[in-house]
Amino acid sequence: MFKNKRNLLLFILSCFLLAFPIMGKALDRADISGLASDTTMERLRAIDKIATIGDPDALRLLEALQSSEVMVTDAGQIVLENEEWDVIDAITLEVLDPQPDVYDTVIVNNRMRSQLDSAIGVLQLLSEDREIRLTSAKSLQDNLLPALLPILNKALAQETDQEIIRILKESQSVILLDATDSQQRLDAVNYLMSSSERRVREILAAKLEKNESGLYLEDSVEVRVAIESAVAAIDRKLTLIDYFGRLFSGLSLGSILLLAAMGLAITYGLLGVINLAHGEMLMIGAYATYVTQQLFVNHLPNYLDLYVIAAIPMAFFSSAVIGVMLERTVIRWLYGRPLETLLATWGISLFLIQLVRQIFGAQNVEVSNPAWLSGGVELWNVVMPFNRIAIIVFAVIVLTGIWLVISQTRLGLFIRSVTQNRSMASCVGVNTAKVDMLAFGLGSGIAGLAGVALSQVGNVGPDLGQAYIIDSFMVVVLGGVGQLAGTVYAALGLGAFSKLIEPGVGAVLTKIIILVFIIAVIQKRPQGLFALKGRFVED
């Protein structure tokens, strides 16, 4: 009947609470006198009496007993110690005068400790601390017994927090599913219909099963019909919640793909260079984040939570400088020679990977989330990590910044002109070589920013960029070469689409489906879904 010893103790305590309903009685000396006894049984009875009081004083005393802070004087008086180490009365909290010369700590053995845990768990529903009440309400959901109704009713009567009220009412309704009155069961089912908890759905579904004799566990036809409707309603909600969770995961993945592909959209669209070393720009940005973290650990430990902010310009300029160096030393000599460019950038990527291995080692390095990026927020039973939310916001900020650069600055004007018609831009005086260099550096810097984001959600190692280079190219090709808006649509679309179908077909088949889809799109629209419109002299 009872799954564990804790459930048995909770049942005993609950029966005691049921036998002596909580009426708001104040804690008195008769209730606590048993704590001074030499026998465990008397102390256990005292714990039960204290638990029935159901007020903050009772909870405070039981918590003090749990922490071995309750003492008894030679006269048998139950006392505590305040912050100034004065002996105080356990009920009035007044300092004793004169101070007792002899007092001993009340011994709490394992049997008492188990009963204390159960009693405190129940009484914490009446705590003044909202988080304690919330934790207690959630913990009781796994140990719901009919005898808990009195304490639930009292907690509901004085509770003002809507979240806790919802949990308590839900627990109350689950208990009432076993009530003898069919109307009470029907009312409980009608309330639980609004739930979106899978646990509640399983409890309701179990009531529709039959026993060994072939009879329904729920004998009322009206209640069974209500249960069927409630289960169907909860199923619909769970389906919507599931799709919401997938959509958030897809948006998170799409944001990462967008950050990784934005820089490539500029370099590939402007220069026509298939840069297989683009992934290593992400890796450099991630390692720049790691170096920044270590600098803060060693020199600014009090401001460690701010290292991510400092890592953003560090990663951008590190990747941008290396990108400019590559463009000036290697890539500039290979324009118009796609095969040689492909092989050269592949060789550069291998060189950068090995260089990082030599400097930082072959093993992954640890990049920790700052405190403000740890944890998450729950919405519709979907936990959304703060680091994922931050990446989405960061992607929007970076996208806005790039749009402003491209549309509102002189450099952006030159990039757009060279992208659309290089020969004509050169004829009107645009230094296309310089634009190529700056654009390549800008694209590499954006990849470095993507590395900052990736360092907060995964491992940082020499092979980090290899996992994103193919996906980045797929995003750029699908969105349209040189089209920033197309890159956004393609990244978010691929991210959402992959997460929506992945649970049904698996990760490997999802990749295959996406690849086939992109190939089909390219067959119909070689310039991508959102290709630039205009006349191209080079064509």
Order of alpha helices (4+ residues) and beta strands (2+ residues): alpha-alpha-alpha-alpha-beta-beta-beta-beta-alpha-alpha-alpha-alpha-alpha-alpha-alpha-alpha-alpha-alpha-beta-beta-alpha-alpha-alpha-alpha-alpha-alpha-alpha
